[in-house]
Amino acid sequence: MSIPVETWRWLASEDGFEAIACAPSETSASVVSGLRKRFDADQVRGILEAGAARRKAGAKLDAGWAASLLADIAGVEMASSALSSVYKARRFAEVLGKGALVADLCCGIGADSWGLAEAGLRVVRVDADPGRAVMYGHNLPGCSAVCGDALADCPTDAVAFHLDPARRAGAKRTLLIEDFLPGPDVWAAIIDKRGDGAIKLNPGVDAFALPEGEVEILSEPSGLTQAVLWIGQLAGAASRRATKLSADGTACSITGEPERPEDTHEIGAFLGTLDACVERADLTGVLLDQLGVSLVHPGTGLVTGEAAISHAMVRWYRVLEVLAWSEKRVRSALRSHDAGVVEIRTRGSLVNPDELQRKLRGTGSRNDRSVLVYRLGDRAVAVIAEQVREETPANERSHAGGDGGRDV
């Protein structure tokens, strides 16, 4: 049962705010019983939910902002991280100029609005959920707010928009654009109305089914987090972009047109694993050309070459031995390479990495060995390798960048 909007209003009050700050991390029967002596049932549920959401937000959102956040757990899970929020807002500010008014549609708890405001933009939020409207008003008191429909109530004076459509009820995966609410028909109407903007989507969405614009796939230390469809002036020159955001906020991007190479090559002296954003953006071919390396097999994210060319999108390994996958053979080979604790890299369900790491742990002195187990066509292959720490400088072949993520 959802928490009533009246309870969220109480949680936003001074008394509610103090209650959240004291919310226990455990929810045992005795703890809940103690709370119910002071608060009604809805307030207790709200206190526990808001307290858990705030703790969860501390690892994802700006720490200072999260410390006083009013949110539910689902709102935090759906929110953009501080890394991606700041990164996207930078492009808005560079293209539109500071002080421009941006409509944050389906804004949720306000994570993207926070980034836009930090970048010096004025923000007006629109969300149809009254509970989220209360949360947003508490979290961003300096931003204007409209509780209403993303299309009908999109402010006429906003020069651009950011839209974060929700997942349709009952849709387990948001890979099809029809699974979003509002859906593509509303997106088209908003684009016609405003012209310039960004639509935040699941990184697994079918990019070929999206409206015209630049599709960017964002990768963070936790993995792929979102796809962004940039529209109008906010779109770059290329139709695809893959961006890796590091924990310190720096960004490495590559751009180009989608291409899915189908060639295969034998594993050479060095083996590299691509960041997932490159494959998801269909820019593997672009990166291969930039670095002058070869694809091992389609769909594996593995590249190979005779040198380890430094690039933020590639994690390189020096190949020690390649053999057909067999746990027994790999264990024997690891002994000859003086392996102790080993790293396991794989894809799909070919092996269980945690279980295999325990099984392959040896008594050797080298704890820098890695075992990469991949399926290459109809054969499973194991590569024993060591991670490259000092890579060959890429010089002009390295295409890292920390701009706003837009070609101008």
C-alpha positions as CSV (number, residue, x, y, z in Angstrom):
1,M,0.0,0.0,0.0
2,S,1.4,3.4,-1.0
3,I,2.1,6.1,1.6
4,P,-0.5,8.8,1.5
5,V,0.5,12.3,0.3
6,E,-0.6,13.7,3.6
7,T,2.1,11.6,5.3
8,W,4.7,13.0,2.9
9,R,3.6,16.5,3.7
10,W,4.0,15.7,7.4
11,L,7.5,14.2,6.7
12,A,8.4,17.5,5.0
13,S,7.5,19.4,8.2
14,E,9.9,20.1,11.0
15,D,8.5,17.2,13.1
16,G,8.6,14.8,10.3
17,F,12.2,15.9,9.3
18,E,13.4,15.2,12.8
19,A,11.7,11.8,12.8
20,I,13.5,10.8,9.6
21,A,16.8,11.9,11.0
22,C,16.3,9.5,13.9
23,A,14.9,6.7,11.7
24,P,16.5,3.3,12.7
25,S,18.4,1.2,10.1
26,E,16.8,-2.0,11.5
27,T,13.1,-2.7,11.3
28,S,12.6,-5.3,13.9
29,A,9.2,-5.8,15.5
30,S,10.4,-4.1,18.7
31,V,11.7,-1.1,16.8
32,V,8.4,-0.7,14.9
33,S,6.4,-1.2,18.1
34,G,8.4,1.6,19.7
35,L,7.7,4.0,16.8
36,R,4.0,3.2,16.9
37,K,3.8,4.5,20.4
38,R,4.7,7.9,19.1
39,F,3.4,8.0,15.5
40,D,0.4,6.6,13.6
41,A,0.8,3.6,11.2
42,D,1.2,5.7,8.0
43,Q,3.8,8.0,9.7
44,V,5.8,5.0,10.9
45,R,5.8,3.5,7.3
46,G,6.8,6.9,6.0
47,I,9.6,7.4,8.5
48,L,11.1,4.0,7.8
49,E,10.8,4.4,4.0
50,A,12.2,7.9,4.0
51,G,15.1,6.9,6.3
52,A,16.0,3.9,4.1
53,A,15.8,6.0,1.0
54,R,18.1,8.7,2.4
55,R,20.7,6.1,3.4
56,K,20.5,4.6,-0.1
57,A,20.8,8.0,-1.7
58,G,24.1,8.7,0.2
59,A,26.0,6.4,-2.1
60,K,24.4,7.6,-5.3
61,L,23.5,11.3,-5.1
62,D,25.5,14.4,-3.9
63,A,26.3,13.7,-0.3
64,G,25.3,17.2,0.9
65,W,22.0,17.1,-0.9
66,A,21.2,13.6,0.1
67,A,21.7,14.3,3.8
68,S,18.4,16.2,3.9
69,L,16.6,14.4,1.1
70,L,13.0,13.6,1.2
71,A,12.3,10.5,-1.0
72,D,11.0,7.0,-1.2
73,I,13.3,4.1,-2.1
74,A,11.8,3.8,-5.7
75,G,12.4,7.5,-6.3
76,V,16.1,7.1,-5.3
77,E,16.5,4.0,-7.5
78,M,15.0,5.7,-10.5
79,A,16.9,9.0,-10.0
80,S,20.0,9.9,-12.0
81,S,23.2,9.7,-10.0
82,A,25.1,12.9,-9.2
83,L,27.7,11.9,-11.8
84,S,25.2,11.6,-14.7
85,S,23.1,14.6,-13.5
86,V,26.1,16.9,-13.5
87,Y,27.4,15.6,-16.8
88,K,24.1,16.1,-18.6
89,A,23.5,19.5,-17.0
90,R,26.9,20.7,-18.3
91,R,25.7,20.2,-21.9
92,F,22.5,22.1,-21.2
93,A,24.4,25.0,-19.8
94,E,27.0,25.1,-22.6
95,V,24.4,25.1,-25.4
96,L,21.6,27.2,-23.8
97,G,23.7,29.5,-21.6
98,K,23.4,29.9,-17.8
99,G,20.1,31.3,-16.7
100,A,18.1,29.5,-19.4
101,L,14.8,28.0,-18.2
102,V,14.6,24.2,-18.5
103,A,11.5,22.1,-17.9
104,D,12.2,18.9,-16.0
105,L,9.3,16.7,-17.0
106,C,8.4,13.6,-14.9
107,C,11.0,14.9,-12.5
108,G,10.6,12.5,-9.7
109,I,12.5,13.4,-6.5
110,G,14.5,16.1,-8.4
111,A,18.0,14.6,-9.1
112,D,18.3,15.9,-12.6
113,S,16.8,19.3,-11.5
114,W,19.5,19.4,-8.9
115,G,22.2,19.0,-11.6
116,L,20.6,21.6,-13.8
117,A,20.4,24.1,-11.0
118,E,24.0,23.5,-9.9
119,A,25.0,24.3,-13.5
120,G,23.4,27.7,-13.3
121,L,20.1,27.0,-15.1
122,R,16.7,27.9,-14.0
123,V,14.4,24.9,-13.6
124,V,10.7,24.3,-13.5
125,R,9.5,20.8,-12.7
126,V,6.4,19.0,-13.9
127,D,5.2,15.7,-12.4
128,A,1.8,14.2,-12.1
129,D,2.5,12.4,-8.8
130,P,1.4,14.5,-5.8
131,G,3.7,12.6,-3.4
132,R,6.7,13.3,-5.6
133,A,5.6,16.9,-5.9
134,V,6.0,17.2,-2.1
135,M,9.4,15.5,-2.2
136,Y,10.6,17.8,-5.0
137,G,9.4,20.9,-3.2
138,H,11.3,19.9,-0.1
139,N,14.4,18.9,-2.0
140,L,14.6,21.9,-4.3
141,P,12.7,24.8,-2.7
142,G,14.4,27.2,-5.1
143,C,12.9,25.6,-8.3
144,S,9.4,26.3,-9.6
145,A,6.9,23.5,-9.6
146,V,3.9,22.4,-11.5
147,C,1.9,19.3,-10.5
148,G,0.4,18.1,-13.8
149,D,0.8,16.5,-17.2
150,A,4.2,16.5,-19.0
151,L,2.7,17.7,-22.3
152,A,-0.3,19.8,-21.3
153,D,1.5,21.6,-18.4
154,C,5.0,22.0,-20.0
155,P,5.8,25.7,-19.4
156,T,5.6,27.8,-22.6
157,D,8.5,29.9,-21.6
158,A,10.9,27.0,-21.1
159,V,13.6,26.9,-23.9
160,A,14.3,23.2,-23.5
161,F,13.2,20.1,-21.6
162,H,14.5,17.1,-19.8
163,L,12.1,14.1,-19.8
164,D,12.4,11.0,-17.7
165,P,9.5,8.8,-18.6
166,A,8.5,6.0,-16.2
167,R,8.2,2.3,-16.9
168,R,4.7,1.2,-17.8
169,A,3.1,-0.8,-15.0
170,G,3.7,-4.5,-15.6
171,A,6.6,-4.0,-17.9
172,K,9.5,-6.1,-16.6
173,R,12.1,-4.6,-18.9
174,T,12.1,-1.2,-20.6
175,L,13.8,-2.2,-23.8
176,L,10.9,-1.2,-26.1
177,I,9.9,2.4,-26.4
178,E,6.2,1.3,-26.0
179,D,7.1,0.3,-22.4
180,F,7.5,3.9,-21.3
181,L,4.9,6.4,-19.9
182,P,4.5,8.9,-21.3
183,G,5.2,7.1,-24.6
184,P,6.6,8.0,-28.0
185,D,3.5,9.8,-29.2
186,V,3.8,12.3,-26.2
187,W,7.6,12.6,-26.8
188,A,6.9,13.7,-30.4
189,A,4.4,16.3,-29.2
190,I,6.8,17.6,-26.6
191,I,9.6,17.8,-29.2
192,D,7.3,19.7,-31.6
193,K,6.4,22.0,-28.8
194,R,9.9,22.7,-27.3
195,G,12.3,21.5,-30.0
196,D,15.5,21.2,-27.8
197,G,15.8,18.7,-25.0
198,A,16.9,15.3,-23.7
199,I,15.0,12.1,-23.0
200,K,16.4,9.8,-20.3
201,L,15.9,6.1,-21.1
202,N,17.0,2.6,-20.1
203,P,20.5,1.9,-21.6
204,G,19.0,-1.3,-23.2
205,V,16.5,0.6,-25.2
206,D,16.4,-0.1,-29.0
207,A,18.2,3.0,-30.2
208,F,17.2,2.4,-33.8
209,A,13.5,2.9,-32.8
210,L,14.0,6.3,-31.2
211,P,13.2,9.7,-32.8
212,E,15.9,11.6,-34.6
213,G,18.7,12.9,-32.5
214,E,21.9,11.7,-30.8
215,V,21.7,8.6,-28.6
216,E,24.3,8.6,-25.8
217,I,25.0,5.6,-23.6
218,L,26.3,6.5,-20.1
219,S,28.6,4.1,-18.1
220,E,29.5,4.7,-14.5
221,P,31.6,2.8,-12.1
222,S,28.5,0.7,-11.2
223,G,27.9,-0.2,-14.9
224,L,25.6,1.1,-17.6
225,T,23.1,3.5,-16.0
226,Q,21.1,5.3,-18.8
227,A,20.6,6.2,-22.4
228,V,20.0,9.8,-23.3
229,L,18.3,10.9,-26.5
230,W,19.6,14.4,-27.2
231,I,17.3,16.5,-29.5
232,G,17.6,19.7,-31.5
233,Q,20.5,22.0,-30.6
234,L,21.5,19.7,-27.8
235,A,22.3,16.9,-30.2
236,G,25.9,16.5,-31.4
237,A,27.0,16.0,-35.0
238,A,27.1,12.2,-34.8
239,S,24.1,10.0,-34.1
240,R,25.8,7.9,-31.4
241,R,28.0,8.6,-28.4
242,A,29.4,6.3,-25.7
243,T,30.5,8.0,-22.5
244,K,32.3,6.6,-19.5
245,L,32.0,8.6,-16.3
246,S,34.7,8.1,-13.7
247,A,34.2,8.5,-10.0
248,D,36.0,11.8,-10.0
249,G,33.6,13.2,-12.6
250,T,35.9,13.1,-15.6
251,A,34.4,11.8,-18.9
252,C,35.7,9.9,-21.8
253,S,33.5,9.9,-24.9
254,I,33.7,8.5,-28.4
255,T,31.2,9.4,-31.2
256,G,30.3,8.1,-34.6
257,E,27.7,6.2,-36.6
258,P,26.4,2.8,-35.5
259,E,28.3,-0.2,-36.8
260,R,28.4,-3.8,-35.7
261,P,31.6,-5.5,-37.0
262,E,31.3,-9.2,-37.7
263,D,34.9,-10.1,-38.2
264,T,36.9,-12.5,-36.0
265,H,40.6,-12.7,-35.1
266,E,42.9,-14.9,-33.1
267,I,43.9,-13.7,-29.7
268,G,47.3,-12.0,-29.9
269,A,49.8,-10.7,-27.4
270,F,47.3,-8.4,-25.6
271,L,43.6,-8.9,-24.9
272,G,41.3,-6.0,-24.1
273,T,37.8,-5.9,-22.7
274,L,35.6,-2.9,-23.8
275,D,33.5,-0.8,-21.6
276,A,29.9,-1.9,-22.1
277,C,28.8,1.6,-23.3
278,V,30.9,1.1,-26.5
279,E,29.0,-2.0,-27.5
280,R,25.6,-0.7,-26.4
281,A,26.1,2.4,-28.5
282,D,27.2,0.3,-31.5
283,L,30.5,2.1,-31.6
284,T,32.9,-0.9,-31.4
285,G,33.9,-0.4,-35.0
286,V,34.8,3.2,-34.4
287,L,37.0,2.3,-31.4
288,L,38.7,-0.5,-33.4
289,D,39.6,2.0,-36.1
290,Q,40.8,4.6,-33.6
291,L,43.1,2.2,-31.7
292,G,44.2,0.0,-34.6
293,V,43.2,-3.2,-32.9
294,S,41.1,-6.2,-33.9
295,L,37.8,-7.7,-32.7
296,V,38.2,-11.2,-31.3
297,H,34.6,-12.3,-31.9
298,P,31.3,-10.4,-32.4
299,G,29.3,-9.9,-29.2
300,T,32.1,-10.6,-26.8
301,G,33.5,-7.1,-26.2
302,L,37.0,-8.5,-26.6
303,V,39.7,-6.9,-28.7
304,T,43.3,-7.9,-29.4
305,G,46.5,-6.4,-30.6
306,E,50.3,-6.6,-30.4
307,A,50.4,-3.6,-28.1
308,A,48.2,-2.3,-25.3
309,I,47.0,1.1,-26.5
310,S,45.9,3.3,-23.6
311,H,42.3,4.2,-23.7
312,A,39.7,4.7,-20.9
313,M,37.3,2.5,-22.7
314,V,39.6,-0.6,-22.7
315,R,41.0,-2.7,-19.9
316,W,44.1,-4.4,-21.2
317,Y,45.6,-7.8,-20.3
318,R,48.9,-9.3,-21.3
319,V,48.2,-12.8,-22.6
320,L,50.1,-15.6,-20.9
321,E,48.2,-18.7,-22.3
322,V,45.1,-19.5,-24.3
323,L,43.5,-22.9,-24.0
324,A,40.1,-24.6,-24.5
325,W,38.0,-24.1,-21.4
326,S,38.3,-26.8,-18.8
327,E,38.4,-26.2,-15.1
328,K,40.9,-29.0,-14.6
329,R,43.3,-27.7,-17.4
330,V,43.0,-24.1,-16.3
331,R,43.8,-25.0,-12.7
332,S,46.9,-26.9,-13.8
333,A,48.0,-24.0,-16.1
334,L,47.6,-21.5,-13.2
335,R,50.0,-23.6,-11.1
336,S,52.6,-23.2,-13.8
337,H,52.0,-19.4,-13.7
338,D,52.5,-19.3,-9.9
339,A,48.9,-18.0,-9.4
340,G,47.4,-17.3,-6.0
341,V,44.2,-15.3,-5.9
342,V,42.8,-14.9,-9.5
343,E,40.4,-12.5,-11.1
344,I,37.6,-14.1,-13.2
345,R,36.1,-12.3,-16.2
346,T,33.3,-13.8,-18.3
347,R,30.1,-13.0,-20.1
348,G,26.7,-14.6,-19.9
349,S,26.2,-17.7,-17.8
350,L,29.2,-19.7,-19.1
351,V,30.7,-19.8,-15.6
352,N,29.9,-18.4,-12.1
353,P,32.7,-15.9,-11.5
354,D,32.5,-16.0,-7.7
355,E,32.3,-19.8,-7.5
356,L,35.1,-20.2,-10.0
357,Q,37.4,-17.8,-8.3
358,R,37.1,-19.9,-5.1
359,K,37.8,-23.1,-7.0
360,L,40.8,-21.7,-8.9
361,R,42.5,-20.0,-6.0
362,G,46.0,-21.3,-5.8
363,T,49.0,-21.2,-3.4
364,G,51.3,-19.3,-5.7
365,S,52.9,-15.9,-5.0
366,R,51.2,-14.0,-7.9
367,N,47.9,-12.4,-7.1
368,D,47.7,-10.5,-10.4
369,R,46.6,-13.3,-12.6
370,S,43.3,-13.2,-14.4
371,V,41.3,-15.9,-16.1
372,L,38.9,-14.8,-18.9
373,V,36.4,-17.4,-19.9
374,Y,34.4,-16.5,-23.0
375,R,32.4,-18.3,-25.7
376,L,33.8,-17.6,-29.1
377,G,31.3,-19.0,-31.6
378,D,30.9,-22.7,-30.8
379,R,33.9,-23.0,-28.6
380,A,34.6,-21.9,-25.0
381,V,38.0,-20.5,-24.4
382,A,40.0,-19.6,-21.3
383,V,42.7,-17.0,-21.4
384,I,45.2,-16.8,-18.6
385,A,46.6,-13.3,-18.4
386,E,47.8,-10.4,-16.2
387,Q,46.3,-7.0,-16.2
388,V,48.4,-4.3,-17.8
389,R,49.3,-1.6,-15.4
390,E,51.6,0.6,-17.5
391,E,50.1,0.9,-21.0
392,T,51.6,2.1,-24.2
393,P,50.7,5.9,-24.6
394,A,48.1,6.3,-27.3
395,N,49.2,9.8,-28.4
396,E,46.9,11.0,-31.1
397,R,45.0,7.7,-31.0
398,S,43.6,8.3,-27.5
399,H,40.2,10.1,-27.7
400,A,39.4,10.9,-24.1
401,G,37.6,14.1,-23.4
402,G,36.0,15.9,-20.5
403,D,33.9,18.5,-22.4
404,G,30.2,18.7,-22.1
405,G,29.8,15.7,-24.3
406,R,28.9,17.6,-27.4
407,D,30.7,18.2,-30.7
408,V,30.6,21.8,-31.7
